[in-house]
Amino acid sequence: MTDTDVKTQHSPGPWKAMPSSDRTEWWIDSQDGEDLALIYELPNAEANARLIAAAPELLERLREHVLHSPGICGDNCPSCGRDNKDFGGICDAEDCIGVMDRAAIAKTTTC
């Protein structure tokens, strides 16, 4: 099983960012209308709320990207182009986009 096969246990998306009547707080609601989070009055509360609400879709797009990107490909990493023939064709460079993508996905999963 790869890290892209592991399923998260969050509320399914899409999520919505909904302002309070005076727009000082923002609620994150699930597709079923369940309150998931509350962003309190901050200078950037609306932007934070919209980013959090987009999280399920962003995670799904990242998973699709990783799933459809080549993983092992000859002597060079398909994500960053590094020579990785000494590592069995699997890049482990911390600044490789493929490695960073898989690490970001891993932060969202439970095992």
C-alpha positions as CSV (number, residue, x, y, z in Angstrom):
1,M,0.0,0.0,0.0
2,T,1.3,3.4,-0.9
3,D,0.7,6.7,1.0
4,T,-1.8,7.6,-1.8
5,D,-3.9,4.5,-1.0
6,V,-4.4,5.4,2.6
7,K,-7.8,7.1,3.2
8,T,-8.3,10.1,5.4
9,Q,-11.0,10.1,8.0
10,H,-12.2,13.7,7.6
11,S,-15.7,14.8,6.7
12,P,-16.2,14.5,3.0
13,G,-16.1,17.6,0.9
14,P,-17.0,19.9,-0.5
15,W,-16.7,22.2,2.5
16,K,-18.0,25.8,2.5
17,A,-16.8,29.0,4.2
18,M,-19.7,30.8,5.7
19,P,-19.5,34.2,7.3
20,S,-21.4,35.2,10.5
21,S,-24.0,37.9,10.0
22,D,-21.5,40.6,11.0
23,R,-18.7,38.9,9.1
24,T,-16.4,38.8,12.2
25,E,-16.3,35.0,12.3
26,W,-16.2,32.4,9.6
27,W,-17.7,28.9,9.9
28,I,-16.4,25.9,7.9
29,D,-19.4,23.7,7.1
30,S,-19.5,20.2,5.6
31,Q,-21.6,19.3,2.6
32,D,-24.2,18.1,5.1
33,G,-24.3,21.5,6.9
34,E,-22.3,20.2,9.9
35,D,-20.1,22.9,11.6
36,L,-16.5,21.7,11.3
37,A,-14.6,24.7,12.4
38,L,-14.9,28.4,13.4
39,I,-12.4,31.0,12.4
40,Y,-12.5,33.9,14.9
41,E,-12.1,37.5,14.1
42,L,-8.6,38.0,12.6
43,P,-7.3,40.3,10.0
44,N,-7.2,37.4,7.5
45,A,-10.1,35.3,8.8
46,E,-11.9,35.1,5.5
47,A,-8.8,34.0,3.6
48,N,-8.0,31.4,6.2
49,A,-11.6,30.1,6.1
50,R,-11.6,29.8,2.3
51,L,-8.3,27.9,2.4
52,I,-9.5,25.5,5.0
53,A,-12.8,25.0,3.1
54,A,-10.8,24.1,0.0
55,A,-8.7,21.5,1.8
56,P,-10.7,18.4,0.7
57,E,-10.5,19.3,-2.9
58,L,-6.9,20.3,-2.7
59,L,-6.0,17.0,-1.1
60,E,-7.9,15.1,-3.8
61,R,-6.2,16.9,-6.6
62,L,-2.8,16.3,-5.0
63,R,-3.5,12.6,-4.6
64,E,-4.6,12.4,-8.3
65,H,-1.4,14.2,-9.3
66,V,0.8,11.8,-7.3
67,L,-1.1,8.8,-8.5
68,H,-0.7,9.7,-12.2
69,S,2.9,10.8,-11.9
70,P,5.6,8.2,-12.6
71,G,7.2,7.0,-9.5
72,I,10.2,4.9,-10.6
73,C,11.7,5.8,-13.9
74,G,15.1,4.8,-15.0
75,D,18.2,6.7,-13.7
76,N,16.6,10.1,-13.2
77,C,13.8,11.1,-10.9
78,P,10.7,12.0,-13.0
79,S,9.8,14.8,-10.5
80,C,13.1,16.6,-10.1
81,G,15.4,15.1,-12.7
82,R,18.1,14.1,-10.2
83,D,20.4,11.2,-11.0
84,N,19.0,8.6,-8.6
85,K,20.4,5.3,-10.1
86,D,22.3,4.8,-6.8
87,F,19.0,4.8,-4.9
88,G,17.1,2.2,-6.9
89,G,15.3,4.7,-9.0
90,I,13.5,6.2,-6.0
91,C,14.3,9.8,-5.2
92,D,14.6,10.7,-1.5
93,A,15.8,14.3,-1.9
94,E,14.0,16.5,0.6
95,D,13.6,19.3,-2.0
96,C,12.1,16.9,-4.6
97,I,8.5,17.9,-5.5
98,G,7.4,14.3,-5.6
99,V,8.8,13.7,-2.1
100,M,7.2,16.9,-0.8
101,D,3.9,15.9,-2.4
102,R,3.9,12.5,-0.7
103,A,4.9,14.1,2.6
104,A,2.0,16.6,2.4
105,I,-0.5,13.7,1.8
106,A,1.0,11.8,4.7
107,K,0.2,14.7,7.1
108,T,-3.5,14.2,6.4
109,T,-3.8,10.5,6.9
110,T,-4.1,8.2,9.9
111,C,-2.7,4.7,10.1
